[in-house]
Amino acid sequence: MKTIDLRSDTITLPTPEMRLAMAEAELGDDVYGEDPTVNELEAEAADVLGKEAGLFTASGTMGNLAALMSHTTPGDEVLLDQEAHIYYYEVGGLCRVAGLVPNLIAGDRGLISAGQLQEALRPANIHFPRPKLLCMENTHNRAGGRVLPQDAVAETAETAREAGLRVHLDGARLFNAAVASGSAAKELAAPFDSVMVCLSKGLAAPMGSVLVGSAAFVARARKNRKLLGGGMRQAGVAAAAGLWALRNMTERLREDHSRAQVLAERLTAHSGVALAQPVETNMLYLTVQGSAADWVQSLQEHGVLSNAVGPNLLRLVTHCQLDDVDMERVEAAFVQTAGRCVSRADGEPDQSR
C-alpha cells in the first residue's frame, strides 16, 4: 500500500523530465563560473524575480546564510519575526557563523508592521549593536503557510530603508505566495534587496535554491557561498532540474493549495481536529485532541506520515506526488486515529484495535 507522506513538500521526487534534463545537462566548473546550465538557471531566476543577478546554492539555509553574511559584518543586529525560519530552524547560523545579534519581533502571524519595526529600532548608542538588516518570510511557515499582504510588506521594507537597513526575503515558498495571491513573483520580490527561493520544495527539484539581488551583492554572496562549502563544481547536473522546475512547476502549485483546502474541510468535519491557522497555501496546522505524537504514530500505522510540531499540533503539507484518492485515504486514516486518540485523551478505553 502506498505511504502518503504529508511531512513536507521537501520529500518530492524529481519528475521524469527533470531526470532527463539532468542526464543531458551541459556541464563545466561552476567555481570558475564555467557551468553553462548553472549560469542559465541563475540568470533566469534573477529575471523571474526582477533582480540583476542570481546565485545557485545547495539549500535554502545556505542561501539565507550567504545573504545575511553579504549584507552585514559580524556584530551587526538583524531584525526578524520571532517565528522566522531563519531564526527557528536554521541551526543558529545567523549567530554562530554570521556573528549577528538577532532582535526578535512578535509579528502578527509572521508580519512585522512598519510600526513594530520603528519601535524595535533603538537609537544609536555605544552600547548597542549596529542595526543593519531586516529579514521577512513569504510564505511564512510557522504562520501556517501564510501569504504576507504585499502593501504591508512594502511599507515595512520602506521603513527599514529609511532607517538605513537592508532588507532580505526568505522566499523559500515565494512561488506558492505568488500563485495564491495572483501576483507575479517579481512583484512580491520588488521591495527586497535580496531574495532566496527554493527549488526543492513544491517545485520538486532534488536539491537547490537560488539567491538573487544586485550584481555587487551576488558577487559578495558568491564568495560567502565558497566559504560555506558551496562551491559545487559541475553543479549543472542539479541546476538542470531546478531550471526545468522553474519553467514548468510553478503554476501547478494551485493543485497543492486546492488539496490542502479539501483536507482542511474534510478533517475538521470530524471530532478531535480543528484548524490552528487559516489555510492559504499548501500547509495545514491542526490542533488535535490528545497527544500529537500519538496521532503521528497512529496515522503512520494507517499509511499516513505527518509531523508533530507541538504537544497538540500537527503539520500537514500537500505536494505534487499526492492525488485526490490520497486525500480520501488521509481522511479515513484521521477518522480511525481520532477513534483511538480522542478516547484515550478522554480517559475512555481504547476500542480501536
Secondary structure, DSSP 8 states (H G I E B T S, - for coil): ---EE-S-GGG----HHHHHHHHH-----GGGT--HHHHHHHHHHHHHTT-SEEEEES-HHHHHHHHHHHH--TT-EEEEETT-HHHHTSTTHHHHTT--EEEEE--BTTB--HHHHHHH-----TTS--EEEEEEESSBGGGTSB---HHHHHHHHHHHHHTT-EEEEEETTHHHHHHHHT--HHHHHTT-SEEEEESSSTT--SS-EEEEE-HHHHHHHHHHHHHTT---SSTHHHHHHHHHHHHHSSTTHHHHHHHHHHHHHHHTTSTTEEESS---SSEEEEEESS-HHHHHHHHHHTTEE-EEEETTEEEEE--TT--HHHHHHHHHHHHHHHHHHHHHHTT------
